């Protein structure tokens, strides 16, 4: 900040503003190429990628969290399907065709 203020050079002010924007705003406004930004975001925030690449205990905790979440989602899916899905109540047993059932 002091360099830009002291020199009042447009290049120094531009560099300072560029650093500020890169720190404050999301990665979408970064000057890096698109694929580099995409890879960096996936490496930082994707849960499955974290399990495979993390070197500390974070991968274990993330794995437990994902397994718990997936188990809960599968249970809820089975429960809601059972509530909504058709059931065989035996009423079609005496009908002659499938269309009348």
C-alpha contacts under 8 A as a table, 3 or more apart, distances in Angstrom:
res1	aa1	res2	aa2	distance
1	X	4	X	5.34
1	X	5	X	6.16
1	X	16	X	6.95
2	X	5	X	4.97
2	X	6	X	5.77
3	X	6	X	5.12
3	X	7	X	5.97
3	X	8	X	7.89
3	X	12	X	7.19
4	X	7	X	5.43
4	X	8	X	5.31
4	X	9	X	6.37
4	X	12	X	5.04
4	X	13	X	5.18
4	X	16	X	7.24
5	X	8	X	5.22
5	X	13	X	7.85
7	X	12	X	7.66
8	X	12	X	7.23
8	X	13	X	6.94
9	X	12	X	5.25
9	X	13	X	6.23
10	X	13	X	5.09
10	X	14	X	5.92
11	X	14	X	5.01
11	X	15	X	6.12
12	X	15	X	5.11
12	X	16	X	6.17
13	X	16	X	5.08
13	X	17	X	6.09
14	X	17	X	5.08
14	X	18	X	6.00
15	X	18	X	5.00
15	X	19	X	6.20
16	X	19	X	5.21
16	X	20	X	6.25
17	X	20	X	4.99
17	X	21	X	6.18
18	X	21	X	5.19
18	X	22	X	6.16
19	X	22	X	5.11
19	X	23	X	6.29
20	X	23	X	5.27
20	X	24	X	6.09
21	X	24	X	5.28
21	X	25	X	5.53
21	X	29	X	7.79
22	X	25	X	5.97
22	X	26	X	7.47
22	X	27	X	7.25
22	X	29	X	7.18
22	X	30	X	5.94
23	X	26	X	7.87
25	X	28	X	7.91
25	X	29	X	6.74
26	X	29	X	6.15
26	X	30	X	7.55
27	X	30	X	5.11
27	X	37	X	6.89
28	X	37	X	7.56
30	X	37	X	7.71
32	X	36	X	6.38
32	X	37	X	6.32
33	X	36	X	5.39
33	X	37	X	6.39
34	X	37	X	5.23
34	X	38	X	6.20
35	X	38	X	5.01
35	X	39	X	6.11
36	X	39	X	5.21
36	X	40	X	6.10
37	X	40	X	5.12
37	X	41	X	6.16
38	X	41	X	5.25
38	X	42	X	6.22
39	X	42	X	5.18
39	X	43	X	6.03
40	X	43	X	5.09
40	X	44	X	6.17
41	X	44	X	5.17
41	X	45	X	5.97
41	X	46	X	7.66
42	X	45	X	5.43
42	X	46	X	5.04
42	X	49	X	7.43
43	X	46	X	6.23
43	X	49	X	6.54
43	X	50	X	7.11
44	X	50	X	7.63
45	X	50	X	7.52
46	X	49	X	5.41
46	X	50	X	6.20
47	X	50	X	5.02
47	X	51	X	6.45
47	X	62	X	6.86
47	X	66	X	7.97
48	X	51	X	5.21
48	X	52	X	6.66
49	X	52	X	5.27
49	X	53	X	6.18
50	X	53	X	5.29
50	X	54	X	5.36
50	X	58	X	7.94
50	X	59	X	6.07
50	X	62	X	7.60
51	X	54	X	5.94
51	X	58	X	7.72
51	X	59	X	4.33
51	X	60	X	7.06
51	X	62	X	6.46
51	X	63	X	6.23
52	X	59	X	7.22
53	X	59	X	7.73
54	X	57	X	7.75
54	X	58	X	6.61
54	X	59	X	5.46
55	X	58	X	7.66
55	X	59	X	7.31
56	X	59	X	6.67
57	X	60	X	5.39
57	X	61	X	6.62
58	X	61	X	5.26
58	X	62	X	6.03
59	X	62	X	5.07
59	X	63	X	6.01
60	X	63	X	5.08
60	X	64	X	6.29
61	X	64	X	5.13
61	X	65	X	6.13
62	X	65	X	5.03
62	X	66	X	6.08
63	X	66	X	5.13
63	X	67	X	6.07
64	X	67	X	5.14
64	X	68	X	6.09
65	X	68	X	5.17
65	X	69	X	6.13
66	X	69	X	5.07
66	X	70	X	6.01
67	X	70	X	5.19
67	X	71	X	6.05
68	X	71	X	5.19
68	X	72	X	6.19
69	X	72	X	5.17
69	X	73	X	6.17
70	X	73	X	5.07
70	X	74	X	6.14
71	X	74	X	5.20
71	X	75	X	6.17
72	X	75	X	5.12
72	X	76	X	6.18
73	X	76	X	5.13
73	X	77	X	6.05
74	X	77	X	5.03
74	X	78	X	6.18
75	X	78	X	5.21
75	X	79	X	6.10
76	X	79	X	4.97
76	X	80	X	6.01
77	X	80	X	5.31
77	X	81	X	5.99
78	X	81	X	5.16
78	X	82	X	6.09
79	X	82	X	5.19
79	X	83	X	6.31
80	X	83	X	4.97
80	X	84	X	6.09
81	X	84	X	5.12
81	X	85	X	5.26
82	X	85	X	5.30
82	X	86	X	7.91
88	X	91	X	7.67
89	X	92	X	7.88
90	X	93	X	5.61
91	X	94	X	6.96
91	X	95	X	7.94
91	X	101	X	7.92
92	X	95	X	5.34
92	X	101	X	5.32
95	X	98	X	7.67
95	X	100	X	6.74
95	X	101	X	6.41
96	X	100	X	7.36
97	X	100	X	5.60
97	X	101	X	6.76
98	X	101	X	5.19
